[in-house]
Amino acid sequence: MVAVLQTVVYDEFRKYIEFDELLPTQGNIVFMLYDYAEGETDRAGRFQLKLDRVVATSHNSLMMGALYRTPPPKAEFCKKILDNLRQ
């Protein structure tokens, strides 16, 4: 599986779920990370993208990182659900 993400999005994702970062040849999930090339636009004025880096992980590592993440306190969890239901 390949996912193309902006580097800042990937970095934010990593704050919430810890998982192993592997070489691209060692994982079965590959993240292709990009940034905008500052000051570089095409003729239509669209920003150009530049590849930042390629990072891989395993499905197992990603799943376990999400599964065993420390859950929020029950009261906070229930409040968030009730707040969303009231909207």
C-alpha positions as CSV (number, residue, x, y, z in Angstrom):
1,M,0.0,0.0,0.0
2,V,1.3,3.5,-0.8
3,A,0.1,6.7,0.8
4,V,1.1,10.1,-0.5
5,L,1.1,12.7,2.3
6,Q,2.3,16.1,3.0
7,T,5.2,15.9,5.5
8,V,3.4,18.1,8.1
9,V,0.4,15.8,8.0
10,Y,2.6,12.7,8.5
11,D,4.4,14.4,11.4
12,E,1.1,15.2,13.1
13,F,-0.1,11.6,12.5
14,R,3.0,10.3,14.2
15,K,2.2,12.4,17.3
16,Y,-0.9,10.2,17.8
17,I,0.2,6.8,16.7
18,E,3.7,5.3,17.3
19,F,4.9,2.8,14.8
20,D,8.2,1.5,13.4
21,E,9.8,3.4,10.5
22,L,11.5,1.0,8.2
23,L,13.4,1.2,4.9
24,P,11.0,1.2,1.9
25,T,12.3,-2.3,1.0
26,Q,11.4,-3.7,4.4
27,G,7.7,-2.6,4.8
28,N,4.4,-3.3,3.3
29,I,3.0,0.2,3.8
30,V,5.0,3.0,2.2
31,F,4.5,6.7,2.9
32,M,5.7,9.1,0.2
33,L,6.1,12.4,1.9
34,Y,6.2,15.7,0.0
35,D,6.5,19.4,0.6
36,Y,5.8,22.4,-1.5
37,A,8.8,23.8,-3.3
38,E,9.0,27.4,-2.0
39,G,8.8,30.0,-4.7
40,E,8.4,27.5,-7.5
41,T,5.2,27.6,-9.5
42,D,4.2,26.4,-12.9
43,R,2.9,28.6,-15.7
44,A,-0.6,28.4,-14.2
45,G,0.6,29.5,-10.9
46,R,0.3,26.2,-9.1
47,F,2.9,25.4,-6.5
48,Q,5.3,22.6,-7.4
49,L,5.7,19.6,-5.1
50,K,9.0,18.1,-4.1
51,L,9.6,14.6,-2.6
52,D,10.7,15.0,0.9
53,R,11.4,11.3,1.8
54,V,10.0,7.8,1.6
55,V,9.2,6.0,4.8
56,A,7.8,2.5,5.2
57,T,6.2,0.6,8.0
58,S,4.5,-2.7,8.5
59,H,0.8,-3.2,8.7
60,N,1.3,-5.0,12.0
61,S,3.3,-2.1,13.5
62,L,0.7,0.5,12.4
63,M,-2.2,-1.6,13.7
64,M,-0.5,-2.3,17.0
65,G,0.5,1.3,17.5
66,A,-3.2,2.4,17.0
67,L,-4.6,-0.5,19.0
68,Y,-2.4,0.0,22.1
69,R,-2.5,3.7,22.2
70,T,-3.3,5.1,25.6
71,P,-7.1,5.8,25.6
72,P,-8.5,9.1,27.0
73,P,-10.3,9.0,30.4
74,K,-13.8,7.5,30.1
75,A,-15.5,10.7,31.2
76,E,-13.7,12.7,28.5
77,F,-14.5,10.1,25.9
78,C,-18.2,10.1,26.8
79,K,-18.4,13.9,26.9
80,K,-16.9,14.1,23.4
81,I,-19.5,11.6,22.0
82,L,-22.4,13.4,23.7
83,D,-21.2,16.8,22.5
84,N,-21.1,15.5,18.9
85,L,-24.6,14.0,19.2
86,R,-26.0,17.3,20.4
87,Q,-24.7,19.2,17.3
